[in-house]
């Protein structure tokens, strides 16, 4: 079977699965949805109506496999409900075909606005077209949908994330061999982050102070791919590397695993992002140098408020614009924060993102 036939088959199977959920949700075919549907979808009771009906928000997520996205789901859902609207959440488990099918299901349920974290920045353009044909506005959450007439983009300044990573690592390793373990090539954020990293590194490369000896994407952000990449980087350079910048904390964890296999963990600076709990613990232990904290509560609450405004036809006040290959998308970009041992307490712990006990252990002072 050819690759394109496999893609069609995967889409059909995914659509069938989601339509099965929709039939259950509407009571067709007998029975009611049970625990097996979680975490694929979660719908809350009706809230206060707007203009005669309750605003319905669909939240289409590319994945819930990482800790970070579970926080986004919970915070966004709570923020939407606090505004008197309903929200239905669906996660595609890293499948672009499943996400397209799930978005179709959300649109068919009569949502007023679709909030989407695209699994594939290019493929999800079809979702935007379908939503608009049904009169549904689309907000791109954290990751930008490419080549589509997206109504609004809410995220952090992801180019700045890369700059913060590189600035922190180059202070510790101003010269030497660098490894860059990128994110998913299909994720626009991964490209923005890489751009930010090389904004800082390129002048040092041009001077001959820094050499990037390994630069590879991580398929679907999978830690096992990042682990294989880092092992390859170490093998190709006989274990002689001076710094590593990883696209997120999951890939950084794989980097540190590969370094530990050679007795190098804690001896080579490693950057990540997302402020995952395990990353915070590695920072305390000294095996990960830094992470980039993106206050997800702020992102979720901002996106929820703007999604409801879109549904009501109100102005969002977006003053920035990001080109997605087709249009200049009205955007709200929040500022990330570099975190290391010196400010763990004053950032992620002070914000309640992680507890002090979880980060430092039960015997923490």
N, C-alpha and C positions, 0 to 999 in steps of 0.2 A: 504493500500500500504506500502511495506517495505521501510526502510530508504534508502537502496541502489537504489530502484526504484525511489524514490523521487529525489535523486541526479541525476540520469540519465535524468529524466524528466526536472529537472531544467536546466541541461546542454543543452538539446535539444532546450528548449525554448530560452535560452540565445543565442545559435548558430543561431537559426532562426532569432532572432532580429538583430544580427550583420550582418548576410548575407543579410537581408533586407536593412541594411545601405549600404553594399558594392554594391548591385544592383543599389541603388539610386546614389551612388557615381560615378558609371560608366555609368549612364544614361540608365540603363536597366529598362524597365517597365514604362518609362515615368516620367517626373517631375524632379526636382532637389532638393537636400537636403535643408531644410529650417531651421529656428531657432530652431525647435524641437530637432535637433541633438545635440545642445550645452547643457551641456559641454562634451557630450560623445566623440566628435571628433572635431578637428580643423586642417585643412590643409592649408598651405601657398603656394603662387605662386612659380614657379620654380626659382632657383637661378643659380649662375654660375656653369657650369658642371665640373666634375672631370673625366679625362680619358674617355671623350666622353659622360658621363652622369652625371646628378645631383645626388649627394648622398642623399639617402632617409633614414631618421631615424624614427623608430616607437617608441613612448613613451607610454608604457602600465602602467597605474596607478591603484592601488587597490581602491583608493577613491579620491574624491575631496570635501568631505563633511567638512573637517577641513580647517581652514584658512591657515595653514602652507602649505598644499599640493597645494592650489591654487597659492601660491607664487612660489613653485617649478615649476609648469607647465609654468607660465608666464616667469620666468627667464630662464628656460631651453630652451623654444621655441625661445626666443630672442637670446640666445647664439648660438644655432644651426644655425639660420638664418644668424647671423653675420659671421659665418664661411663659408657661401655660400652653405648651404645644406637645404633640405626640412625636415619638421617634421610633423608627424601626431600624435595627442594625443588622447588616448582613456581612459576613466575612467570606472571602473567596479562597482562603487557604493557598495563596500564591498561584492561583489559576486565572489567567486573563479571560479564558472562555467562561469560567464560572462567574467571574465578576460581571461580564456583559450580560449573562443570563439573569443573574440576580438583580441587576439594575433594571432590566426589562420587567421583572416581577414587581419591583418597588414602584415603578412608573404605573404599572397596571393596577396597583392598589390605590391610586389616586393621590399620591404625595403632591405637596405644593412646591417643594424644593428638594433637590438631590445634592447631598454633600458626599463627595467622593475622594477617597485616598487611592489613586490609581495604582494597580499592580504593574501595568505596562503603560507608560506615558503616551505612547503612540496609539496603541490599540483602543484605549478608552475614549478616543475622539468619537467613535461610533456611538458611545453612550450619550455624549453631549448632544449629538444630532438627534438621537431618538428622544431625549428628554425635551428638547426645544420643540420638536414636532408635536409633543403632547402638551405644550404650554408650561413646562416645568423648568424653573431656573436651576442653574448648576453652580455650586461653589466647590472649588478645588481645594482640598484640605491638606496642608503640609506639602504634598507632592503636586506638581503642576501637570495638568493634562496638556499634551502638546497638540499643535495644529488643529485647534477647535475654538469655537466661539464661547469660551468659558465666561460666565458672568462675573465671577469674583474669585480671587486666589488669596487664601489666608495661610501664612506660614511664618517661619523664622527666616532671617537673612542667611540662607544656606551657604552663600559664598563667604560670608563672614565666619561661619563655622569652620570652614577649611583654613581661613587665615588665622583664627585663634589656635587651631591645632599646630599649624606650622610655626607660628610665633613662639609657642611654648617649647616645642621640640628643638628649634634652632638655637634657643638660648642655652640649651644643655649640650647640643651637638652642632656647633657652628661650622664644622667641617666633617667630611667623611662620606661614607656610603649610606644612602637612604633607600628604604623599601617603602613603596606605596601600595597598600592593599585597598583597592577601591570597592565601592558598593556594586549594586546591580547596574549593568549597562543600560537596562530598560527604565531606570529610575532617573528622572531629570534632576532630582536632588543630588544624586551621586555625581553628576557632571558638574553641578554648581559647586559642590564641596571640593571636587578636584581642582576646579578653576581657582578657588580661593587658596588652596594649598600651594599651587604653583605661582600664584601672585607673589607669594613670599619666597618660595624656593628659587624661582627663575633667575633673579639677580645673583644669587649665590652660585647657581649652576653656571651662569655666564662668567663669573669670576674664577671658576674652577675650584671653589671651596667645597661644593657639594656635587656628588654624582648620584643620580637615581639609577641604581643597579637592577631594580625590579619594579615593575608597574603593571598590575593586573586587576581586572574587574572580578567581582565575586558574584557568580550566577545566583539570582534570587536572594542575595544576601545570606546564603547558606553558610553557617560556620564551618561545615566540613570542607567546603570549597576553599574558604579562607585558610584553613589549616593546610590543605594540600599546596596552596599557593605559597604560604610562608615556608613550608618545608622545601619547596623548590627553590625559593629565593636563597635560603641558607645553603642548600646543596650547591647551587651555582656559584656561590661566593665563598665556599669552604668555611661557612660559619662566621665570616668576617663582614659584619654589617654594623653600622654605628647608630642607626635610628630607624624607627618604623612609625609610619602614620597610617592608621587603619580607619576605614570609613565610618564604623560605628563600634559600640562596645562589644557586640557579639563577635565581630570579626577581630577585634582587639583581643578578646579572650582566646581565640584560636591562635593568634600570633604569639601570645604569651605561652600557650601550650607547646607550640613548636620550639620556642626559645628554651623552655624548661627542659625539653628533651635533650638539649645540648648544654644544659647547665648555664644558660645565659639569662634566664628570667631575673629581672631586677637589675641587671647590668647594662641593659640597652633601653633607652627611653622609648616608650610606646604611647601614642595618643589614640583616643577613641572619641565617641560622642554618644549622647543620650542619657548619661548619668544613671545607667542601670545599677541595680543594687550590687551585683557581682563586681561591676567595675569600681564602684565606690569601695568595696572591700579590698579589691586589688590595689587601689590607690593607697589605702591604709597600710597594706602589706608591703608596698613599695615595688610591686611588679608592673603596675601600670602607672604611667607618669601623670596623665591628666585625662579628663573627659570634657565634653562640652554640654553644659546643662541648658536645656531649652524648657523653660517653665511651662509644662504642658497644660496646667490648669488655666493659665492665661490664654493659651492658644485655643483650648476647647471652649472657654467661655466667650472669647471674642468671636469664634466661628459660629457658635450657637446664636449669639445676638445678631450677627450679620445674616445668618441663614433665615432667621425669622423676619428680618427686615426685607430680604429679597422676596420672601413669600408674600409679604404685605404690599410689595411694590414701592417700598420706601427707599430713600437714598442711603447708601452705605457710608458715604464720606471717604471712600478709598482715595488716597492722594498719590499713591505710587502706581507704577505700571511695569509689568514684566512681559517681555515678548515671548510668546510660546510657539513661534514659527508661523503663526497665522495672524494674530492680532496682538495689540498691546493690552494685556489683561489687567483690569483694575485690581490693585493688590494692597494688602495690609501685611507688612513684614515686621515681625517682632525681633528683638535683639537677644542673641544667645549669650551665655556666660561661661568663660573658661573656669574649670574647677580642678584644683589639685589639693595636696595635703593641707595647704595653708588656709583654704577657705571652704573646705567641706562643711564645717559646722555652720558657717554664716550663709550658706546658699541652700543646698539640697536638704540639709537637716532643719535649718531654721524655717524653710518653707513647708516642712512636713512632707516633702517628697519621699524621703526615707526617714525612719526613726534612728536616733542615735544608737539604740540597742541593736537594731538590725545591721547597722554599718559596722559598729565597733565590737559587737558581741555583748552577751548578757552581763559581763563584768565591767562594762564601760562606766567610767566615773560620771 
